[in-house]
């Protein structure tokens, strides 16, 4: 059903049975990414890292909710815009950019 809806993309099943579904065709222009059937220990470690970073960003003064910060971090880590930044630089980037605008000022990807 998802594949029949314009704007939806269903990724191929991978070695762990992961699925990625994106919808960028909504009226608000947002999208959803998910991964399923991941190894539980790796998924927990990934979330713990994301949560630890989000809490550090919040402690540093970000005004967004932890959920918003986690979403921004997840997007930046997945799209590569935060890839080569240290944790300190990631925090500064999110503080300077605000929610959902996580591109580093120097344009690095």
C-alpha positions in Angstrom: 0.0 0.0 0.0 2.7 2.5 0.9 4.5 2.1 -2.5 1.3 3.1 -4.2 1.0 6.4 -2.5 2.9 9.3 -4.3 5.7 10.6 -2.1 6.3 7.3 -0.2 9.4 5.2 -0.6 9.8 1.7 0.9 13.4 0.7 1.2 14.6 -2.8 0.4 14.9 -5.4 3.2 18.4 -5.5 4.4 20.5 -8.1 6.2 18.7 -7.4 9.5 15.3 -7.0 7.9 15.5 -3.2 8.2 13.0 -1.1 6.5 13.1 2.7 5.9 9.9 4.5 5.0 10.0 8.2 4.1 7.1 10.4 3.3 8.0 13.9 2.1 4.7 14.5 0.5 2.7 15.7 3.5 1.1 19.1 3.6 3.6 20.3 6.2 6.6 19.0 4.2 7.8 16.8 6.9 9.1 13.2 6.5 9.3 10.0 8.6 12.3 7.7 8.8 12.1 4.4 10.6 14.3 1.3 11.0 13.0 -2.0 12.2 14.4 -5.4 13.2 17.7 -3.9 14.2 20.0 -5.7 16.7 18.6 -4.7 20.1 21.9 -3.9 21.7 23.0 -1.7 18.8 19.7 0.1 18.6 19.8 0.8 22.4 23.4 2.1 22.1 22.4 4.4 19.2 19.5 5.8 21.2 21.6 6.3 24.3 24.1 8.3 22.3 21.4 10.4 20.7 19.8 11.0 24.1 23.1 11.8 25.8 23.9 14.4 23.0 20.4 15.8 23.2 20.6 16.3 27.0 24.0 18.0 26.6 22.5 20.4 24.0 19.6 21.1 26.3 21.9 21.7 29.3 23.9 24.1 27.1 20.8 26.3 26.6 18.8 25.0 23.6 15.1 26.0 24.0 13.6 23.1 22.1 12.2 20.0 23.8 14.4 16.9 24.1 12.3 15.2 21.4 12.9 18.1 19.0 16.6 18.1 19.8 16.8 14.3 19.3 15.0 14.6 16.0 17.5 17.4 14.8 20.4 15.3 15.9 19.1 12.2 14.2 18.6 14.0 11.0 22.0 15.6 11.1 23.8 12.4 11.9 21.9 10.5 9.2 22.2 13.1 6.4 25.9 13.7 7.2 25.7 17.4 8.1 27.1 16.7 11.6 29.4 13.8 10.5 32.8 15.4 11.0 31.9 17.5 13.9 33.1 16.9 17.5 30.4 16.6 20.2 31.3 20.2 21.3 30.9 21.4 17.7 27.6 19.5 17.4 26.3 21.2 20.5 27.4 24.7 19.2 25.8 24.0 15.8 22.4 23.2 17.3 22.6 26.1 19.7 23.4 28.5 16.9 21.0 27.1 14.4 17.9 26.4 16.5 15.5 23.6 15.9 15.4 21.9 12.5 18.1 24.0 11.0 21.2 22.0 11.7 23.5 22.9 8.9 26.9 24.0 10.2 27.7 27.6 9.4 30.7 26.7 7.3 28.6 24.4 5.1 30.6 21.2 5.9 28.8 17.9 5.3 
